[in-house]
């Protein structure tokens, strides 16, 4: 087992042939399909929604899908991505009114919650990352 996963973002793909491009990167060794979801409010870009996740699942993509939510309010869109086929739903705590409720909401779906922080914690001497947190 490796200490890392390769998770290319679909934002780098040609959306006119998204399914085929995701097939290609998975065949080349990618482990996870990564979605960067931006709402043009929490961050100054507008990207994709749950229908793209659902379309990839319908296309036959079985690899894990990590949905990185850069939206506010975050809780509103969690059920949509869970229903669309997300494996992990990653969110920024500052985008949530109640972080504990957001974690519980995600955990109540088929997806797993991941906490994402733009601030690196002070070194504890450990290089192991929790599966429930990451740096973005």
Biotite code that builds the C-alpha atoms (Angstrom):
import biotite.structure as struc

atoms = struc.array([
    struc.Atom([0.000, 0.000, 0.000], chain_id="A", res_id=1, res_name="UNK", atom_name="CA", element="C"),
    struc.Atom([1.328, 3.435, -0.888], chain_id="A", res_id=2, res_name="UNK", atom_name="CA", element="C"),
    struc.Atom([1.516, 6.442, 1.426], chain_id="A", res_id=3, res_name="UNK", atom_name="CA", element="C"),
    struc.Atom([-0.181, 8.667, -1.139], chain_id="A", res_id=4, res_name="UNK", atom_name="CA", element="C"),
    struc.Atom([-3.016, 8.793, -3.651], chain_id="A", res_id=5, res_name="UNK", atom_name="CA", element="C"),
    struc.Atom([-3.029, 10.492, -7.022], chain_id="A", res_id=6, res_name="UNK", atom_name="CA", element="C"),
    struc.Atom([-6.185, 12.610, -7.346], chain_id="A", res_id=7, res_name="UNK", atom_name="CA", element="C"),
    struc.Atom([-6.272, 14.774, -10.482], chain_id="A", res_id=8, res_name="UNK", atom_name="CA", element="C"),
    struc.Atom([-8.893, 17.514, -10.567], chain_id="A", res_id=9, res_name="UNK", atom_name="CA", element="C"),
    struc.Atom([-11.483, 17.310, -13.308], chain_id="A", res_id=10, res_name="UNK", atom_name="CA", element="C"),
    struc.Atom([-11.080, 21.081, -13.757], chain_id="A", res_id=11, res_name="UNK", atom_name="CA", element="C"),
    struc.Atom([-8.071, 20.194, -15.929], chain_id="A", res_id=12, res_name="UNK", atom_name="CA", element="C"),
    struc.Atom([-10.209, 18.073, -18.255], chain_id="A", res_id=13, res_name="UNK", atom_name="CA", element="C"),
    struc.Atom([-11.863, 18.893, -21.543], chain_id="A", res_id=14, res_name="UNK", atom_name="CA", element="C"),
    struc.Atom([-15.523, 18.989, -20.471], chain_id="A", res_id=15, res_name="UNK", atom_name="CA", element="C"),
    struc.Atom([-16.698, 18.128, -23.994], chain_id="A", res_id=16, res_name="UNK", atom_name="CA", element="C"),
    struc.Atom([-15.250, 14.638, -23.411], chain_id="A", res_id=17, res_name="UNK", atom_name="CA", element="C"),
    struc.Atom([-15.124, 14.448, -19.615], chain_id="A", res_id=18, res_name="UNK", atom_name="CA", element="C"),
    struc.Atom([-15.988, 10.755, -19.256], chain_id="A", res_id=19, res_name="UNK", atom_name="CA", element="C"),
    struc.Atom([-13.278, 9.687, -21.686], chain_id="A", res_id=20, res_name="UNK", atom_name="CA", element="C"),
    struc.Atom([-10.705, 11.984, -20.068], chain_id="A", res_id=21, res_name="UNK", atom_name="CA", element="C"),
    struc.Atom([-11.450, 10.595, -16.592], chain_id="A", res_id=22, res_name="UNK", atom_name="CA", element="C"),
    struc.Atom([-11.191, 7.050, -18.005], chain_id="A", res_id=23, res_name="UNK", atom_name="CA", element="C"),
    struc.Atom([-7.764, 7.986, -19.429], chain_id="A", res_id=24, res_name="UNK", atom_name="CA", element="C"),
    struc.Atom([-6.310, 9.413, -16.194], chain_id="A", res_id=25, res_name="UNK", atom_name="CA", element="C"),
    struc.Atom([-7.607, 6.447, -14.175], chain_id="A", res_id=26, res_name="UNK", atom_name="CA", element="C"),
    struc.Atom([-6.052, 4.040, -16.688], chain_id="A", res_id=27, res_name="UNK", atom_name="CA", element="C"),
    struc.Atom([-2.793, 6.002, -16.374], chain_id="A", res_id=28, res_name="UNK", atom_name="CA", element="C"),
    struc.Atom([-2.700, 5.370, -12.614], chain_id="A", res_id=29, res_name="UNK", atom_name="CA", element="C"),
    struc.Atom([-4.860, 7.990, -10.884], chain_id="A", res_id=30, res_name="UNK", atom_name="CA", element="C"),
    struc.Atom([-6.535, 6.658, -7.744], chain_id="A", res_id=31, res_name="UNK", atom_name="CA", element="C"),
    struc.Atom([-9.251, 9.235, -7.074], chain_id="A", res_id=32, res_name="UNK", atom_name="CA", element="C"),
    struc.Atom([-11.304, 11.662, -9.147], chain_id="A", res_id=33, res_name="UNK", atom_name="CA", element="C"),
    struc.Atom([-11.137, 15.122, -7.536], chain_id="A", res_id=34, res_name="UNK", atom_name="CA", element="C"),
    struc.Atom([-13.869, 17.752, -7.876], chain_id="A", res_id=35, res_name="UNK", atom_name="CA", element="C"),
    struc.Atom([-13.156, 21.398, -7.021], chain_id="A", res_id=36, res_name="UNK", atom_name="CA", element="C"),
    struc.Atom([-16.602, 22.870, -6.366], chain_id="A", res_id=37, res_name="UNK", atom_name="CA", element="C"),
    struc.Atom([-16.622, 26.672, -6.181], chain_id="A", res_id=38, res_name="UNK", atom_name="CA", element="C"),
    struc.Atom([-19.637, 28.945, -5.790], chain_id="A", res_id=39, res_name="UNK", atom_name="CA", element="C"),
    struc.Atom([-18.297, 32.378, -6.837], chain_id="A", res_id=40, res_name="UNK", atom_name="CA", element="C"),
    struc.Atom([-19.065, 33.545, -3.290], chain_id="A", res_id=41, res_name="UNK", atom_name="CA", element="C"),
    struc.Atom([-16.841, 31.676, -0.846], chain_id="A", res_id=42, res_name="UNK", atom_name="CA", element="C"),
    struc.Atom([-14.114, 31.713, -3.509], chain_id="A", res_id=43, res_name="UNK", atom_name="CA", element="C"),
    struc.Atom([-14.078, 33.939, -6.621], chain_id="A", res_id=44, res_name="UNK", atom_name="CA", element="C"),
    struc.Atom([-14.705, 31.182, -9.182], chain_id="A", res_id=45, res_name="UNK", atom_name="CA", element="C"),
    struc.Atom([-17.767, 29.299, -10.361], chain_id="A", res_id=46, res_name="UNK", atom_name="CA", element="C"),
    struc.Atom([-17.390, 25.633, -11.272], chain_id="A", res_id=47, res_name="UNK", atom_name="CA", element="C"),
    struc.Atom([-19.410, 22.420, -11.335], chain_id="A", res_id=48, res_name="UNK", atom_name="CA", element="C"),
    struc.Atom([-22.332, 20.912, -9.487], chain_id="A", res_id=49, res_name="UNK", atom_name="CA", element="C"),
    struc.Atom([-23.597, 17.478, -8.488], chain_id="A", res_id=50, res_name="UNK", atom_name="CA", element="C"),
    struc.Atom([-24.965, 16.655, -11.941], chain_id="A", res_id=51, res_name="UNK", atom_name="CA", element="C"),
    struc.Atom([-21.380, 16.303, -13.216], chain_id="A", res_id=52, res_name="UNK", atom_name="CA", element="C"),
    struc.Atom([-20.597, 13.827, -10.416], chain_id="A", res_id=53, res_name="UNK", atom_name="CA", element="C"),
    struc.Atom([-23.754, 11.875, -11.227], chain_id="A", res_id=54, res_name="UNK", atom_name="CA", element="C"),
    struc.Atom([-22.914, 11.903, -14.952], chain_id="A", res_id=55, res_name="UNK", atom_name="CA", element="C"),
    struc.Atom([-19.478, 10.384, -14.277], chain_id="A", res_id=56, res_name="UNK", atom_name="CA", element="C"),
    struc.Atom([-21.053, 7.630, -12.171], chain_id="A", res_id=57, res_name="UNK", atom_name="CA", element="C"),
    struc.Atom([-23.553, 6.947, -14.970], chain_id="A", res_id=58, res_name="UNK", atom_name="CA", element="C"),
    struc.Atom([-20.628, 6.876, -17.423], chain_id="A", res_id=59, res_name="UNK", atom_name="CA", element="C"),
    struc.Atom([-19.242, 3.980, -15.381], chain_id="A", res_id=60, res_name="UNK", atom_name="CA", element="C"),
    struc.Atom([-16.620, 5.643, -13.183], chain_id="A", res_id=61, res_name="UNK", atom_name="CA", element="C"),
    struc.Atom([-16.220, 3.453, -10.083], chain_id="A", res_id=62, res_name="UNK", atom_name="CA", element="C"),
    struc.Atom([-13.088, 5.110, -8.644], chain_id="A", res_id=63, res_name="UNK", atom_name="CA", element="C"),
    struc.Atom([-13.555, 7.096, -5.445], chain_id="A", res_id=64, res_name="UNK", atom_name="CA", element="C"),
    struc.Atom([-14.715, 10.677, -5.974], chain_id="A", res_id=65, res_name="UNK", atom_name="CA", element="C"),
    struc.Atom([-13.524, 13.375, -3.573], chain_id="A", res_id=66, res_name="UNK", atom_name="CA", element="C"),
    struc.Atom([-15.752, 16.451, -3.715], chain_id="A", res_id=67, res_name="UNK", atom_name="CA", element="C"),
    struc.Atom([-13.897, 19.503, -2.361], chain_id="A", res_id=68, res_name="UNK", atom_name="CA", element="C"),
    struc.Atom([-16.568, 22.030, -1.432], chain_id="A", res_id=69, res_name="UNK", atom_name="CA", element="C"),
    struc.Atom([-15.466, 25.648, -1.532], chain_id="A", res_id=70, res_name="UNK", atom_name="CA", element="C"),
    struc.Atom([-18.994, 26.932, -1.038], chain_id="A", res_id=71, res_name="UNK", atom_name="CA", element="C"),
    struc.Atom([-20.957, 28.714, 1.649], chain_id="A", res_id=72, res_name="UNK", atom_name="CA", element="C"),
    struc.Atom([-23.279, 27.606, 3.130], chain_id="A", res_id=73, res_name="UNK", atom_name="CA", element="C"),
    struc.Atom([-21.743, 24.164, 2.811], chain_id="A", res_id=74, res_name="UNK", atom_name="CA", element="C"),
    struc.Atom([-24.586, 22.128, 4.359], chain_id="A", res_id=75, res_name="UNK", atom_name="CA", element="C"),
    struc.Atom([-27.043, 23.017, 1.607], chain_id="A", res_id=76, res_name="UNK", atom_name="CA", element="C"),
    struc.Atom([-25.160, 21.126, -1.120], chain_id="A", res_id=77, res_name="UNK", atom_name="CA", element="C"),
    struc.Atom([-23.905, 18.103, 0.888], chain_id="A", res_id=78, res_name="UNK", atom_name="CA", element="C"),
    struc.Atom([-26.969, 15.867, 0.264], chain_id="A", res_id=79, res_name="UNK", atom_name="CA", element="C"),
    struc.Atom([-26.895, 16.628, -3.465], chain_id="A", res_id=80, res_name="UNK", atom_name="CA", element="C"),
    struc.Atom([-23.297, 15.454, -3.885], chain_id="A", res_id=81, res_name="UNK", atom_name="CA", element="C"),
    struc.Atom([-23.821, 12.438, -1.619], chain_id="A", res_id=82, res_name="UNK", atom_name="CA", element="C"),
    struc.Atom([-26.795, 11.372, -3.732], chain_id="A", res_id=83, res_name="UNK", atom_name="CA", element="C"),
    struc.Atom([-24.788, 12.021, -6.920], chain_id="A", res_id=84, res_name="UNK", atom_name="CA", element="C"),
    struc.Atom([-22.121, 9.499, -5.876], chain_id="A", res_id=85, res_name="UNK", atom_name="CA", element="C"),
    struc.Atom([-19.404, 11.301, -3.883], chain_id="A", res_id=86, res_name="UNK", atom_name="CA", element="C"),
    struc.Atom([-17.137, 9.039, -1.851], chain_id="A", res_id=87, res_name="UNK", atom_name="CA", element="C"),
    struc.Atom([-15.678, 11.805, 0.310], chain_id="A", res_id=88, res_name="UNK", atom_name="CA", element="C"),
    struc.Atom([-17.032, 15.286, 0.876], chain_id="A", res_id=89, res_name="UNK", atom_name="CA", element="C"),
    struc.Atom([-14.298, 17.705, 1.863], chain_id="A", res_id=90, res_name="UNK", atom_name="CA", element="C"),
    struc.Atom([-15.215, 21.057, 3.397], chain_id="A", res_id=91, res_name="UNK", atom_name="CA", element="C"),
    struc.Atom([-13.573, 24.065, 5.017], chain_id="A", res_id=92, res_name="UNK", atom_name="CA", element="C"),
    struc.Atom([-14.645, 24.583, 8.640], chain_id="A", res_id=93, res_name="UNK", atom_name="CA", element="C"),
    struc.Atom([-14.902, 28.339, 8.150], chain_id="A", res_id=94, res_name="UNK", atom_name="CA", element="C"),
    struc.Atom([-17.602, 27.708, 5.501], chain_id="A", res_id=95, res_name="UNK", atom_name="CA", element="C"),
    struc.Atom([-19.803, 25.965, 8.051], chain_id="A", res_id=96, res_name="UNK", atom_name="CA", element="C"),
    struc.Atom([-21.957, 27.592, 10.705], chain_id="A", res_id=97, res_name="UNK", atom_name="CA", element="C"),
    struc.Atom([-21.653, 24.473, 12.895], chain_id="A", res_id=98, res_name="UNK", atom_name="CA", element="C"),
    struc.Atom([-18.730, 22.202, 11.975], chain_id="A", res_id=99, res_name="UNK", atom_name="CA", element="C"),
    struc.Atom([-19.991, 19.362, 14.155], chain_id="A", res_id=100, res_name="UNK", atom_name="CA", element="C"),
    struc.Atom([-23.350, 19.410, 12.375], chain_id="A", res_id=101, res_name="UNK", atom_name="CA", element="C"),
    struc.Atom([-21.689, 19.442, 8.958], chain_id="A", res_id=102, res_name="UNK", atom_name="CA", element="C"),
    struc.Atom([-19.603, 16.402, 9.897], chain_id="A", res_id=103, res_name="UNK", atom_name="CA", element="C"),
    struc.Atom([-22.723, 14.631, 11.192], chain_id="A", res_id=104, res_name="UNK", atom_name="CA", element="C"),
    struc.Atom([-24.657, 15.568, 8.048], chain_id="A", res_id=105, res_name="UNK", atom_name="CA", element="C"),
    struc.Atom([-21.989, 14.145, 5.747], chain_id="A", res_id=106, res_name="UNK", atom_name="CA", element="C"),
    struc.Atom([-21.555, 11.044, 7.924], chain_id="A", res_id=107, res_name="UNK", atom_name="CA", element="C"),
    struc.Atom([-25.320, 10.420, 7.739], chain_id="A", res_id=108, res_name="UNK", atom_name="CA", element="C"),
    struc.Atom([-25.001, 9.937, 3.954], chain_id="A", res_id=109, res_name="UNK", atom_name="CA", element="C"),
    struc.Atom([-23.086, 7.344, 1.945], chain_id="A", res_id=110, res_name="UNK", atom_name="CA", element="C"),
    struc.Atom([-20.097, 9.743, 1.784], chain_id="A", res_id=111, res_name="UNK", atom_name="CA", element="C"),
    struc.Atom([-17.367, 10.238, 4.381], chain_id="A", res_id=112, res_name="UNK", atom_name="CA", element="C"),
    struc.Atom([-16.537, 13.680, 5.811], chain_id="A", res_id=113, res_name="UNK", atom_name="CA", element="C"),
    struc.Atom([-13.112, 15.267, 5.373], chain_id="A", res_id=114, res_name="UNK", atom_name="CA", element="C"),
    struc.Atom([-12.074, 18.453, 7.166], chain_id="A", res_id=115, res_name="UNK", atom_name="CA", element="C"),
    struc.Atom([-9.907, 20.727, 5.039], chain_id="A", res_id=116, res_name="UNK", atom_name="CA", element="C"),
    struc.Atom([-7.865, 23.604, 6.368], chain_id="A", res_id=117, res_name="UNK", atom_name="CA", element="C"),
    struc.Atom([-5.898, 26.255, 4.534], chain_id="A", res_id=118, res_name="UNK", atom_name="CA", element="C"),
    struc.Atom([-3.777, 26.707, 7.656], chain_id="A", res_id=119, res_name="UNK", atom_name="CA", element="C"),
    struc.Atom([-1.104, 24.135, 8.347], chain_id="A", res_id=120, res_name="UNK", atom_name="CA", element="C"),
    struc.Atom([-1.000, 23.060, 11.982], chain_id="A", res_id=121, res_name="UNK", atom_name="CA", element="C"),
    struc.Atom([2.256, 23.329, 13.892], chain_id="A", res_id=122, res_name="UNK", atom_name="CA", element="C"),
    struc.Atom([4.442, 20.300, 13.442], chain_id="A", res_id=123, res_name="UNK", atom_name="CA", element="C"),
    struc.Atom([3.892, 17.568, 15.995], chain_id="A", res_id=124, res_name="UNK", atom_name="CA", element="C"),
    struc.Atom([6.782, 15.522, 14.715], chain_id="A", res_id=125, res_name="UNK", atom_name="CA", element="C"),
    struc.Atom([4.371, 13.162, 12.954], chain_id="A", res_id=126, res_name="UNK", atom_name="CA", element="C"),
    struc.Atom([4.097, 13.032, 9.183], chain_id="A", res_id=127, res_name="UNK", atom_name="CA", element="C"),
    struc.Atom([0.914, 10.965, 9.240], chain_id="A", res_id=128, res_name="UNK", atom_name="CA", element="C"),
    struc.Atom([-2.244, 12.696, 8.050], chain_id="A", res_id=129, res_name="UNK", atom_name="CA", element="C"),
    struc.Atom([-5.629, 11.763, 9.409], chain_id="A", res_id=130, res_name="UNK", atom_name="CA", element="C"),
    struc.Atom([-8.054, 10.352, 6.880], chain_id="A", res_id=131, res_name="UNK", atom_name="CA", element="C"),
    struc.Atom([-10.564, 12.877, 8.220], chain_id="A", res_id=132, res_name="UNK", atom_name="CA", element="C"),
    struc.Atom([-8.443, 15.980, 7.668], chain_id="A", res_id=133, res_name="UNK", atom_name="CA", element="C"),
    struc.Atom([-6.226, 17.394, 4.975], chain_id="A", res_id=134, res_name="UNK", atom_name="CA", element="C"),
    struc.Atom([-4.505, 20.627, 3.965], chain_id="A", res_id=135, res_name="UNK", atom_name="CA", element="C"),
    struc.Atom([-5.861, 22.451, 0.940], chain_id="A", res_id=136, res_name="UNK", atom_name="CA", element="C"),
])
